[in-house]
Amino acid sequence: MNILHSNSTSDGGVASPGLAKYAGLFSLVGLAVSAAVVGEFSGWNHGLIDGGFGGMLIATLLVILMYACLCISMAEL
């Protein structure tokens, strides 16, 4: 399947460029499920093994602090 449309029509006119629909519902659901599974197995498990519960708690609190600072700085803009 060609993703890009042609810029010409059958009567010789010029059509507006655009993208063809490529991913369907099944592809998007599969992508979301695989991203969730990869994040589950590569993020939390290694963090708990390497840092323990206390290390993960400190990392979570640090991320919460950084996210709050991001929200505050975006609100100032």
C-alpha positions as CSV (number, residue, x, y, z in Angstrom):
1,M,0.0,0.0,0.0
2,N,1.4,3.4,-1.0
3,I,1.2,5.8,1.9
4,L,1.4,9.1,-0.1
5,H,-1.3,10.1,-2.6
6,S,-0.5,11.2,-6.1
7,N,-0.6,15.0,-6.7
8,S,-2.5,14.6,-10.0
9,T,-6.1,13.5,-10.7
10,S,-7.4,11.5,-13.7
11,D,-8.8,14.7,-15.4
12,G,-5.4,16.4,-15.3
13,G,-6.1,18.6,-12.3
14,V,-4.0,18.8,-9.1
15,A,-5.3,17.1,-6.0
16,S,-4.5,18.2,-2.5
17,P,-1.6,16.1,-1.0
18,G,-2.3,13.9,2.0
19,L,-1.7,10.7,3.7
20,A,-3.6,7.5,3.2
21,K,-5.1,5.7,6.2
22,Y,-2.6,2.9,7.0
23,A,-3.1,1.6,10.6
24,G,-6.5,0.1,11.5
25,L,-8.0,-0.5,14.9
26,F,-6.3,-3.9,15.3
27,S,-2.9,-2.4,14.6
28,L,-3.4,0.5,17.1
29,V,-4.7,-1.8,19.8
30,G,-1.7,-4.1,19.3
31,L,0.7,-1.2,19.5
32,A,-0.8,0.0,22.8
33,V,-0.8,-3.4,24.3
34,S,2.8,-4.1,23.3
35,A,3.9,-0.7,24.7
36,A,2.2,-1.4,28.0
37,V,3.8,-4.9,28.3
38,V,7.3,-3.6,27.4
39,G,7.0,-0.8,29.9
40,E,5.8,-3.2,32.6
41,F,8.6,-5.7,32.2
42,S,11.5,-3.3,31.5
43,G,10.8,-0.5,33.9
44,W,9.4,-1.5,37.3
45,N,11.0,-4.9,37.6
46,H,14.5,-3.8,37.0
47,G,14.0,-0.7,39.2
48,L,12.7,-2.8,42.1
49,I,15.6,-5.3,41.7
50,D,18.3,-2.6,41.5
51,G,17.0,0.1,43.8
52,G,14.6,-1.8,46.1
53,F,11.3,-0.4,47.4
54,G,13.0,2.7,49.0
55,G,14.8,3.5,45.8
56,M,11.7,3.3,43.7
57,L,9.9,5.4,46.2
58,I,12.6,8.1,46.1
59,A,12.5,8.0,42.2
60,T,8.8,8.3,42.2
61,L,8.8,11.3,44.5
62,L,11.5,12.9,42.4
63,V,9.5,12.4,39.2
64,I,6.4,13.8,41.0
65,L,8.4,16.9,42.0
66,M,9.8,17.4,38.5
67,Y,6.3,17.0,37.0
68,A,4.9,19.6,39.4
69,C,7.7,22.0,38.5
70,L,6.9,21.4,34.8
71,C,3.2,22.2,35.4
72,I,4.0,25.3,37.3
73,S,6.5,26.6,34.7
74,M,4.0,25.9,31.9
75,A,1.3,27.8,33.8
76,E,3.6,30.8,34.1
77,L,4.1,30.9,30.3
